[in-house]
């Protein structure tokens, strides 16, 4: 909860209470490896607000000096960006000469040299080749090779990054353009256009011809680089209200899950940022907030044990992170901090010279507007350290096992690919994606059909390949909407929605008529329903649209009610629809809920009771709930759910609950005692409690009642459901728990409850904002806007916007938002039951 105090006292209390250091004086960044040394290569006024950097084969350091990023009123700097050259002639770690290579550039973001030694600069809305014809260190000509046409004007979500492969292809990263339509045009009029998609990586020749989309699904791909194995790596910045920022391996045709049309909350069924959504690829690792630069350590002369690592600058966490990768699969094997500084260390770009010395640019201040400060740092190894032999950017690639396998897949016949898939090969998601790409090619229709006749895993490959081959294949979509596997129906519903074929609107409900129907299938069905309307399709196809995330996309509330009342649907499906009833409940919907209580379907009764308890309207059906709780002819599940719902009733006479604590059903009696605690907090199951972690593990190692544990999970007293989502209910402030039993052992679940901050996903790290009114706010995923403004997803789930002048201090906290001491809110038996319930969540 927010902490209210005033002025300096508030700041002191925050530091003391949560052990967060707030900067007093700037200090030099600190390397975590004592085999390395850091020197200040250049600083303001020689360099101001530096962003992109590239070092040529003569060890000249080219750096973008930004003056047009977001200049404040009255800014006295130049009226255009400049590219400066820094040279250290005596190798003492300090630049001796500084000169201007090019100016007259607007919103420059990044630099890269081609294999031919030509320098390219990517600006927010164009890519320029900077030609030094007489090689005197001054640009003689600027050739525009790409142009971005869009209404979006914010530099940080337009064109951002650039790199080249050893064969001379140019790769450019485009941000999500704030959900505005865009058209990226090359010199030969080839283009890539989109609306409502995510950011993408495009590929073209160095002269801006033969332009095509290489991969999509990013937020803002701030930097991309090839590693020694020829893998394209990328850091993705600014995930709005749901993280994490990501380190990714990017492959041809890859979809990495973000679509700007569906906003930044990260909870839309057509978005998935971790590779679990059909057709999307996973990330290598979550990064800290605002990754901006990237480099393969094989480019450096860092110690030998860095040879399978990459470094990423983390602008908003004042650090550089090291990611150790498996050389064959690019999976993460280790993560650590390489370099860290105080609040006035804001690292951006990374590059190495011929000798392997590592350079980095430093924006210095948190202020987004141009502010006149800046530094460049150099990292070198101390004498006597066994070092990596630096690799040239365009040296031959040392292909990994994964890439060799991809190469084989790309040359295989369709029947051979289907055979390998049938044998369970191609388990690596990147290799499997290569199989999808190969099968989507012309002439592979027989192989795709063979996949569609296989098991669910094979059918998914067939579906994804068929979707790539023909987005408008309504005949196949209709067939797959009735597939027995829920994950196939989920993917088919997404395909139907993305096709925007209005004729499918009447067919998508068939996905709900095949069992099982999971909560994800229902949510995807509802999302597809929103897209398959004449109003939305007409607005989307408007030749001059506004922002795609502002298009008229809403769900008719009557759809939910109709599903709940549809007796032709299975009770489990109808109960999922009931779980979608919300606080805008009308009189008719309330009466519908009461009708379900009075019916004879357990799933519908239970769903109705859950909603009543969640919305705080159980008082209006108090008599029905008491009657169900007391009725020995009702199932134990119905009776315990009724007792759980009664716990939210105000002013209930506890006589009924006291009587039910002696019920012949042990589960009913136990739940009655637990509900009674809402009225008599001293009531407890067993006062003896474990004292140590080992004692807790011994007490919770086995047993428990999953039915009663479900009630603990949804209990307002314990509050799990306030942050976590499962089985169609809950919130998304914390990780979804629908499949927690697949990914965590019982012991790991126990540890997560006893010590929630010991290990948690990076996207759920807590942040603190001390506002100027003395109130401390905690929440998730800080987003920094122009002028120092901050967006915080607060503990109550709201997105709170703080103006720059309202923020006195902010800091990443070393803790999860999940509070310590949850076990103290429960009896040992309750905690054991809760764990038993969580162990059933494997779908």
Residue pairs with C-beta under 8 A, 6 or more apart in sequence:
1 795
2 775
2 776
2 777
2 778
3 10
3 13
3 14
3 17
3 775
3 776
4 10
4 773
4 774
4 775
5 13
5 774
5 775
5 776
6 774
7 774
9 774
10 770
10 774
10 775
10 776
10 808
11 22
11 770
11 808
11 809
13 776
14 20
14 22
14 768
14 770
14 776
14 809
15 21
15 22
18 768
18 813
18 815
19 814
20 768
20 811
20 813
20 814
21 811
22 343
22 809
22 811
23 342
23 343
23 344
26 342
26 343
26 344
26 345
27 341
27 342
28 38
28 40
28 341
29 38
29 318
29 339
29 340
29 341
29 342
29 345
29 377
30 339
30 340
30 341
31 37
31 38
31 338
31 339
31 379
32 336
32 337
32 338
32 339
32 340
33 303
33 338
35 303
35 381
35 382
35 385
36 302
36 303
36 379
36 380
36 381
36 382
37 379
37 380
37 381
37 382
38 339
38 377
38 378
38 379
39 93
39 94
39 377
39 378
39 380
40 93
40 94
40 375
40 376
40 377
40 378
41 61
41 86
41 88
41 93
41 94
41 95
41 359
41 375
41 376
41 377
41 378
42 86
42 94
42 95
42 98
42 375
42 376
43 374
43 375
43 376
44 364
44 372
44 373
44 374
44 375
45 372
46 84
46 86
46 95
46 98
47 63
47 65
47 84
47 86
47 98
47 361
47 374
47 375
47 376
48 65
48 66
48 67
48 77
48 370
48 371
48 372
48 373
48 374
49 65
49 66
49 67
49 69
49 363
49 364
49 370
49 371
49 372
49 373
49 374
50 63
50 64
50 65
50 66
50 348
50 349
50 361
50 362
50 363
50 374
50 375
50 376
51 64
51 66
51 69
51 108
51 109
51 110
51 348
51 349
51 361
51 363
52 63
52 64
52 108
52 109
52 110
52 111
52 121
52 122
52 348
52 349
52 361
53 61
53 62
53 63
53 64
53 111
53 348
53 349
53 350
53 351
53 359
53 360
53 361
53 376
54 62
54 111
54 112
54 113
54 119
54 351
55 61
55 62
55 351
55 352
55 353
55 359
56 62
56 113
56 117
56 119
57 117
57 354
59 87
59 88
59 353
59 354
59 355
60 85
60 86
60 87
60 137
61 85
61 86
61 87
61 88
61 95
61 351
61 353
61 359
61 376
62 83
62 84
62 85
62 101
62 111
62 119
63 83
63 84
63 86
63 111
63 349
63 361
63 376
64 81
64 82
64 83
64 108
64 109
64 110
64 111
64 121
65 81
65 82
65 83
65 84
65 374
66 81
66 108
66 370
67 75
67 77
67 78
67 79
67 80
67 81
67 82
67 370
68 79
68 80
68 81
68 105
68 106
68 107
68 108
68 370
69 107
69 155
69 368
69 369
69 370
70 155
70 368
70 369
70 370
70 786
71 77
71 369
71 370
72 369
72 370
72 371
75 369
75 370
77 370
77 372
78 103
80 103
80 104
80 105
80 106
81 103
81 105
81 106
81 107
81 108
81 123
82 100
82 101
82 102
82 103
82 105
83 100
83 101
83 102
83 103
83 105
83 108
83 111
83 119
83 121
83 130
83 139
84 98
84 99
84 100
84 101
85 97
85 98
85 99
85 100
85 101
85 137
86 95
86 97
86 98
86 376
87 95
87 96
87 97
87 98
88 94
88 95
88 96
89 96
89 97
90 96
93 378
93 380
95 376
99 137
99 138
100 138
101 119
101 130
101 132
101 137
101 138
101 139
102 121
102 130
102 138
102 139
102 142
104 142
105 121
105 123
105 128
105 142
106 123
106 124
107 123
107 124
107 125
107 155
107 158
108 121
108 122
108 123
109 122
109 123
109 124
109 155
109 159
109 160
109 161
110 121
110 122
110 160
110 161
110 162
110 223
110 349
111 119
111 120
111 121
111 122
111 162
111 349
112 119
112 120
112 122
112 162
112 163
112 164
113 119
113 120
113 164
113 393
114 120
114 164
114 168
114 170
114 206
115 164
115 166
115 167
115 168
115 394
116 168
116 206
118 129
118 130
118 131
118 206
119 129
119 130
119 132
120 127
120 128
120 129
120 130
120 145
120 162
120 170
120 206
121 127
121 128
121 130
121 162
122 159
122 160
122 161
122 162
122 172
123 159
124 148
124 153
124 154
124 155
124 158
124 159
125 147
125 148
125 149
125 150
125 158
125 159
126 144
126 146
126 147
126 148
126 159
127 144
127 145
127 146
127 159
127 162
127 170
127 172
127 208
128 142
128 143
128 144
128 145
129 142
129 143
129 145
129 206
130 139
130 141
130 142
131 139
131 140
131 141
131 142
131 143
132 138
132 139
132 140
133 140
133 141
134 140
144 208
145 170
145 186
145 187
145 204
145 206
145 207
145 208
146 159
146 172
146 184
146 185
146 186
146 187
146 204
146 208
146 211
147 184
147 185
148 158
148 159
148 174
148 177
148 182
148 183
148 184
148 185
149 182
149 183
149 184
149 185
150 158
150 177
150 180
150 181
150 182
150 183
151 180
151 181
152 158
152 177
152 178
152 180
152 182
154 178
156 175
156 220
156 237
156 238
157 175
157 176
157 177
157 178
157 199
157 219
157 220
157 238
158 174
158 175
158 177
159 172
159 173
159 174
159 175
159 184
160 173
160 174
160 175
160 199
160 220
160 221
160 222
160 223
161 172
161 173
161 221
161 222
161 223
161 224
161 234
162 170
162 171
162 172
162 173
162 224
163 170
163 171
163 224
163 225
163 226
163 232
164 170
164 171
164 206
164 393
164 394
165 171
165 226
165 230
165 232
166 226
166 230
166 393
166 394
166 395
166 396
166 397
168 205
168 206
169 203
169 204
169 205
169 206
170 203
170 204
170 205
170 206
171 201
171 202
171 203
171 214
171 224
171 232
172 184
172 201
172 202
172 204
173 199
173 200
173 201
173 218
173 221
173 222
173 223
173 224
173 234
174 182
174 184
174 199
174 200
174 201
174 202
174 221
175 199
175 218
175 219
175 220
175 221
176 197
176 198
176 199
176 218
176 219
176 220
176 258
176 260
177 199
177 260
178 260
178 547
179 196
179 260
179 261
179 547
179 548
179 549
179 550
180 546
180 547
180 548
181 193
181 194
181 195
181 545
181 548
182 193
182 194
182 195
183 191
183 192
183 193
184 191
184 192
184 193
184 202
184 211
185 191
185 211
186 204
186 208
186 209
186 210
186 211
187 207
187 208
187 209
188 208
188 209
188 210
188 211
190 204
190 209
190 210
190 211
190 212
191 211
192 200
192 202
192 211
192 212
192 213
194 200
194 216
195 261
195 540
195 545
195 548
196 259
196 260
196 261
196 540
196 548
196 549
196 551
197 216
197 217
197 259
197 260
197 261
198 216
198 217
198 218
198 219
198 256
198 257
198 258
198 259
198 260
199 216
199 217
199 218
199 219
199 220
199 221
199 236
199 258
200 213
200 214
200 215
200 216
200 217
200 218
201 213
201 214
201 215
201 216
201 218
201 221
201 224
201 232
201 234
201 250
202 211
202 212
202 213
202 214
203 211
203 212
203 213
203 214
204 210
204 211
204 212
214 250
214 252
214 253
215 250
215 251
215 252
215 253
215 254
215 255
215 256
216 254
216 255
216 256
217 254
217 255
217 256
217 257
217 258
217 259
217 280
218 234
218 236
218 248
218 256
218 258
219 236
219 237
219 238
219 239
219 240
219 258
220 236
220 237
220 238
221 234
221 235
221 236
221 237
222 235
222 236
222 237
222 291
222 292
222 293
223 234
223 235
223 291
223 292
223 293
223 294
223 312
223 349
224 232
224 233
224 234
224 235
224 250
224 294
225 232
225 233
225 294
225 295
225 296
226 232
226 233
226 296
226 393
226 397
227 233
227 296
227 298
227 310
228 296
228 298
228 391
228 395
228 397
228 398
229 327
229 330
229 397
229 398
229 399
229 400
229 403
230 397
230 398
230 399
230 403
231 249
231 330
231 400
231 403
232 249
232 250
232 251
233 247
233 248
233 249
233 250
233 284
233 294
233 296
233 310
233 330
234 247
234 248
234 249
234 250
234 294
235 245
235 246
235 247
235 248
235 287
235 291
235 292
235 293
235 294
235 312
236 245
236 246
236 247
236 248
236 256
236 283
236 291
237 245
237 290
237 291
237 292
238 245
238 290
238 783
239 245
239 246
239 258
239 264
239 266
239 273
239 763
239 781
240 263
240 264
240 265
240 266
240 781
240 783
241 264
241 265
241 266
241 780
241 781
241 783
241 791
241 793
241 799
242 264
242 265
242 266
242 267
242 273
242 732
242 763
242 780
242 781
242 793
243 286
243 289
243 762
243 763
243 764
243 780
243 781
244 283
244 286
244 287
244 761
244 762
244 763
245 286
245 287
245 288
245 289
245 290
245 291
245 762
246 256
246 273
246 283
246 284
246 285
246 286
246 287
247 283
247 284
247 285
247 286
247 287
247 291
247 294
247 310
247 312
247 323
248 256
248 281
248 283
248 284
249 281
249 284
249 330
249 430
250 256
251 281
251 406
251 430
251 433
251 434
252 437
253 433
253 436
253 437
253 468
254 281
254 433
255 279
255 280
255 281
256 273
256 280
256 281
256 283
257 271
257 272
257 273
257 274
257 275
257 277
257 280
257 281
258 271
258 273
259 268
259 270
259 271
260 548
260 549
261 548
261 549
261 551
262 268
262 270
262 271
262 549
263 549
265 732
266 273
266 732
267 732
268 527
269 490
269 494
269 520
269 523
269 524
269 526
269 527
270 277
270 494
270 497
270 498
270 524
270 527
271 277
272 280
273 280
273 283
274 282
274 283
275 281
275 282
275 283
275 429
276 282
278 460
278 463
278 464
278 487
278 490
278 491
278 494
279 464
279 467
279 491
279 494
281 429
281 430
281 433
282 429
284 323
284 325
284 330
284 331
284 332
285 323
285 332
285 335
286 761
286 762
286 763
287 312
287 314
287 321
287 762
288 314
288 316
288 317
288 319
288 321
288 762
288 812
289 314
289 315
289 316
289 317
289 781
289 782
289 812
290 314
290 315
290 316
290 317
290 784
291 312
291 313
291 314
291 315
291 321
292 312
292 313
292 314
292 315
292 347
292 348
292 349
293 312
293 313
293 347
293 348
293 349
293 350
293 360
293 361
294 310
294 311
294 312
294 313
294 350
295 310
295 311
295 350
295 351
295 352
295 358
296 310
296 391
297 306
297 307
297 308
297 309
297 310
297 311
297 388
298 307
298 388
298 390
298 391
299 351
299 352
299 356
299 390
299 391
299 393
300 306
300 352
300 356
300 357
300 358
300 388
300 390
301 352
301 355
301 356
301 357
301 380
301 381
301 387
301 388
301 389
301 390
302 356
302 358
302 379
302 381
302 387
302 388
303 381
303 385
303 386
303 387
303 388
304 386
304 387
304 388
306 322
306 388
307 388
308 324
308 325
308 326
308 327
308 333
309 322
309 323
309 324
309 325
310 322
310 323
310 325
311 320
311 321
311 322
311 323
311 338
311 350
311 358
312 320
312 321
312 323
313 319
313 320
313 347
313 348
313 349
313 350
313 360
314 320
314 321
314 347
315 346
315 347
315 348
315 363
316 346
316 366
316 782
316 784
317 812
318 340
318 341
318 342
318 343
318 345
318 346
318 347
319 337
319 338
319 339
319 340
319 341
319 345
319 347
320 337
320 338
320 339
320 340
320 347
320 350
320 360
321 335
321 336
321 337
321 338
322 334
322 335
322 336
322 337
322 338
323 332
323 334
323 335
324 332
324 333
324 334
324 335
324 336
325 331
325 332
325 333
326 332
326 333
327 400
328 400
328 401
328 402
329 400
329 401
329 402
329 428
330 400
330 402
330 430
339 347
339 379
341 347
343 366
344 364
344 365
344 373
345 362
345 364
346 362
346 363
346 364
346 365
346 366
347 360
347 361
347 362
347 363
348 360
348 361
348 362
348 363
349 360
349 361
350 358
350 359
350 360
351 358
351 359
352 358
352 359
352 390
353 359
354 390
355 390
356 387
356 388
356 389
356 390
357 378
357 379
357 380
358 378
358 379
358 380
359 376
359 377
359 378
359 379
360 376
360 377
360 379
361 374
361 375
361 376
362 374
362 375
362 376
362 377
363 373
363 374
364 371
364 373
364 374
364 375
365 371
365 373
366 784
366 788
367 787
367 788
368 784
368 785
368 786
368 787
368 788
369 786
369 787
381 387
397 403
399 407
402 428
402 430
402 431
405 426
405 428
405 431
405 434
406 430
406 431
406 434
409 417
409 426
409 431
409 434
409 435
409 438
410 434
410 437
410 438
412 420
412 438
413 447
414 438
414 439
414 443
414 444
414 446
414 447
414 448
414 450
415 446
415 447
415 450
417 435
417 438
417 439
417 447
418 447
418 450
418 451
418 454
418 458
420 426
420 435
421 432
421 435
421 451
421 454
421 457
421 458
421 461
422 454
422 458
426 432
426 434
426 435
432 461
435 461
436 461
436 464
436 465
436 468
437 465
437 468
438 444
439 447
439 448
439 451
439 461
439 462
439 465
440 448
440 464
440 465
440 466
440 468
440 469
441 469
442 469
444 465
444 469
445 469
448 462
448 465
448 466
448 469
449 462
450 462
451 458
451 459
451 461
451 462
451 465
452 458
452 459
452 462
452 463
452 466
452 476
452 480
453 459
454 462
456 485
456 487
456 488
459 480
459 483
459 485
459 488
460 487
460 488
460 491
463 480
463 488
463 491
463 492
463 495
464 491
466 473
466 476
467 473
467 495
470 476
471 495
471 498
471 499
472 499
472 501
474 499
474 501
474 503
474 504
477 492
477 495
477 496
477 499
477 501
477 504
477 507
478 504
478 507
478 510
480 488
480 489
480 491
480 492
480 495
481 489
481 492
481 493
481 496
481 507
481 508
481 510
481 511
482 489
482 510
482 511
482 513
482 514
483 489
483 492
483 514
484 514
486 516
486 517
486 518
486 520
486 521
489 511
489 514
489 521
490 518
490 520
490 521
490 524
492 511
493 508
493 511
493 521
493 524
493 525
493 527
493 528
494 524
494 528
496 504
496 507
496 508
496 528
496 532
497 527
497 528
497 530
497 531
497 532
498 531
500 531
500 532
500 536
500 537
500 540
501 532
502 532
502 533
502 534
502 537
504 532
505 529
505 532
505 533
508 525
508 528
508 529
508 532
509 525
511 517
511 521
511 525
512 521
512 522
512 525
512 563
512 569
512 573
513 568
513 569
515 570
515 572
516 572
517 570
517 572
517 573
517 576
518 843
519 576
519 579
519 727
519 728
519 738
520 738
522 573
522 576
522 577
522 580
522 728
526 555
526 559
526 560
526 580
529 555
529 556
529 559
530 536
530 553
530 554
530 555
531 537
531 553
535 552
536 551
536 552
536 553
539 545
539 551
539 552
540 548
540 551
545 551
557 584
560 577
560 580
560 581
561 577
561 588
561 589
561 592
563 569
563 573
563 574
563 577
564 574
564 577
564 578
564 581
564 592
564 596
564 604
565 574
565 592
566 574
571 601
571 602
571 603
571 604
572 603
574 603
574 604
574 607
575 603
575 604
575 606
575 607
576 607
576 728
578 593
578 596
578 604
578 607
578 608
578 610
578 611
579 607
579 610
579 611
579 727
579 728
579 729
580 728
581 589
581 593
581 611
581 615
582 615
583 615
585 593
585 615
585 617
590 617
590 620
593 608
593 611
593 612
593 621
594 608
594 620
594 621
594 624
596 604
596 605
596 607
596 608
597 605
597 608
597 609
597 621
597 624
597 625
597 628
598 624
599 605
602 635
602 637
602 638
605 628
605 638
605 641
606 637
606 638
606 641
609 618
609 625
609 628
609 641
609 642
609 644
609 645
610 641
610 645
610 714
610 729
612 618
612 620
612 621
612 625
612 645
612 648
613 644
613 645
613 647
613 648
613 714
614 714
614 721
614 729
616 648
618 625
618 645
618 646
618 648
618 649
619 648
619 649
619 650
622 646
622 649
622 652
625 642
625 645
625 646
625 649
626 642
626 646
626 656
628 634
628 638
628 639
628 642
629 639
629 642
629 643
629 646
629 656
629 660
629 668
629 672
630 639
630 656
630 660
631 639
632 664
632 665
634 642
636 665
636 667
636 668
636 707
637 707
639 665
639 668
639 671
640 667
640 668
640 671
640 707
640 708
640 711
641 711
643 657
643 660
643 668
643 671
643 672
643 674
643 675
643 711
644 671
644 675
644 711
644 714
644 715
646 652
646 657
646 675
647 674
647 675
647 678
647 715
647 716
648 678
648 716
652 679
654 676
654 679
654 680
657 672
657 675
657 676
657 679
658 672
658 676
660 668
660 669
660 672
661 669
661 672
661 673
661 676
662 669
663 669
663 672
667 705
667 707
667 708
670 685
670 705
670 708
670 829
671 708
671 711
673 683
673 685
674 685
674 708
674 711
674 712
674 715
674 830
676 683
677 683
677 684
677 717
678 717
684 827
685 827
685 828
685 829
685 830
686 827
686 828
686 829
688 828
689 828
690 696
690 698
690 699
690 828
693 754
693 755
696 750
696 754
696 823
697 747
697 750
699 828
699 832
700 746
700 750
700 828
700 831
700 832
700 835
701 746
703 832
703 836
704 832
704 833
704 834
704 835
704 836
704 837
705 833
705 836
706 833
706 836
706 837
706 839
706 840
707 837
708 830
708 833
708 837
709 830
709 832
709 833
709 834
709 835
709 836
709 837
709 838
710 837
712 718
712 720
712 826
712 830
712 831
712 833
712 834
712 837
713 720
713 721
713 726
713 834
713 837
713 838
714 720
714 721
714 729
717 825
718 822
718 825
718 826
718 830
718 834
719 825
720 730
720 834
721 729
721 730
721 731
722 730
722 731
722 733
723 730
723 731
723 733
723 734
723 817
723 818
724 730
724 731
724 734
724 735
724 736
724 737
725 731
725 732
725 736
725 737
725 738
726 736
726 737
726 738
726 841
727 738
727 841
731 797
732 797
733 780
733 793
733 795
733 797
733 817
734 764
734 817
734 818
735 761
735 764
737 838
737 841
738 841
738 843
739 841
739 842
739 843
740 749
740 838
740 841
740 842
741 838
741 839
741 840
741 841
741 842
742 842
744 752
746 835
746 839
749 835
749 838
749 839
750 835
751 758
751 759
752 759
752 760
752 818
753 822
753 823
753 831
753 834
753 835
754 823
755 820
756 815
756 816
756 818
756 819
756 820
756 822
757 814
757 815
757 816
757 818
757 820
760 816
760 818
763 780
763 781
764 780
764 816
764 817
764 818
765 780
765 812
765 813
765 816
766 778
766 779
766 780
766 812
766 813
766 815
766 816
766 817
767 778
767 779
767 780
767 781
767 782
767 792
767 810
767 811
767 812
767 813
768 776
768 777
768 778
768 809
768 810
768 811
768 812
768 813
769 776
769 777
769 779
769 782
769 790
769 792
769 802
769 807
769 809
769 810
770 776
770 807
770 808
770 809
770 810
771 777
771 802
771 806
771 807
771 808
772 805
772 806
772 807
772 808
773 806
777 792
777 794
777 800
778 794
778 795
778 813
778 817
779 792
779 793
779 794
779 795
779 800
779 817
780 792
780 793
780 817
781 791
781 792
781 793
782 790
782 791
782 792
782 810
782 812
783 790
783 791
784 790
785 791
785 804
787 803
787 804
788 804
788 805
788 807
789 801
789 802
789 803
789 804
789 807
790 801
790 802
790 804
790 807
790 810
791 799
791 800
791 801
791 802
792 799
792 800
792 802
793 799
793 800
794 800
795 817
823 831
826 834
